[in-house]
Amino acid sequence: MSFTAAAIQLGPASPTIAATSDRIVDLIDEAGARGAKLAALPELALTPYFATGEQDVTAYPDIAEKDAALARIAARAKAHGLTVAVPDAELADGELSNSVLFFDGRAT
């Protein structure tokens, strides 16, 4: 029995979440076409990397554009029956932190 996983390499986030999610769904399509059942995106795939402190990213965690991007990613994962791990920026109590969302191929 074989199992195929995809470590998706994305590079830096695009200027908008929508543009980044366009790249992500294309890479999910490629992973699904190659028979992957699990795909992992890089840390903070949808947002600029905030750990360096060079950029104010506090606007990214709670915006409708991100919710729409996550819905697209979930739908594409479902279309391929692919579980996708999506690292994400989460804002809680005024602090940004990394979270990971899992879409299990059933868009749940």
SVG drawing of the C-alpha trace seen along z (x, -y; Angstrom):
<svg xmlns="http://www.w3.org/2000/svg" viewBox="-17 -48 30 50">
<polyline fill="none" stroke="black" stroke-width="0.4" points="0.0,0.0 1.4,-3.4 0.6,-6.9 1.5,-10.1 2.0,-13.4 2.8,-16.8 5.0,-19.4 3.8,-22.4 6.5,-25.1 5.0,-28.5 7.5,-31.2 6.6,-34.6 2.9,-35.6 1.6,-37.7 0.5,-41.3 -3.1,-40.1 -4.6,-37.1 -6.7,-36.5 -3.5,-36.4 -1.8,-34.0 -4.9,-31.7 -4.9,-31.6 -1.4,-30.2 -2.4,-27.8 -5.4,-26.3 -3.2,-25.7 -0.7,-23.9 -3.5,-21.8 -4.7,-20.9 -1.2,-19.7 -0.9,-17.7 -4.3,-16.1 -3.4,-15.3 -0.2,-13.6 -2.2,-11.4 -1.5,-13.1 -3.8,-12.4 -2.2,-14.8 -0.7,-18.3 1.0,-20.7 1.4,-24.4 4.3,-26.4 4.1,-28.4 1.8,-31.4 0.9,-30.5 -1.8,-33.2 -0.1,-36.1 3.2,-37.9 5.6,-36.3 5.1,-38.4 7.8,-36.9 10.4,-39.3 8.5,-42.3 9.3,-44.1 5.7,-44.4 2.4,-45.2 0.2,-42.2 -2.5,-42.8 -5.0,-43.5 -4.7,-39.9 -6.1,-37.6 -9.8,-38.6 -10.8,-39.8 -13.4,-38.6 -10.7,-38.1 -9.0,-35.4 -12.3,-33.7 -13.1,-33.5 -9.6,-32.2 -10.0,-29.5 -13.3,-28.5 -11.7,-28.2 -8.9,-26.0 -11.4,-23.8 -13.5,-23.4 -10.4,-22.5 -9.3,-20.0 -12.7,-18.4 -12.7,-18.2 -9.5,-16.1 -10.4,-14.2 -7.2,-15.7 -6.4,-16.6 -4.7,-20.0 -2.9,-21.6 -3.1,-25.4 -0.9,-27.3 -2.7,-30.6 -2.2,-33.8 -4.7,-34.1 -5.3,-37.2 -6.2,-36.6 -6.0,-39.1 -4.1,-41.4 -1.3,-38.9 -0.6,-37.2 0.1,-33.5 0.4,-30.6 -2.5,-28.2 -3.0,-25.3 -6.3,-24.6 -7.0,-21.1 -9.4,-20.5 -9.9,-16.8 -11.1,-16.3 -14.7,-16.6 -14.3,-20.3 -14.8,-20.1"/>
</svg>
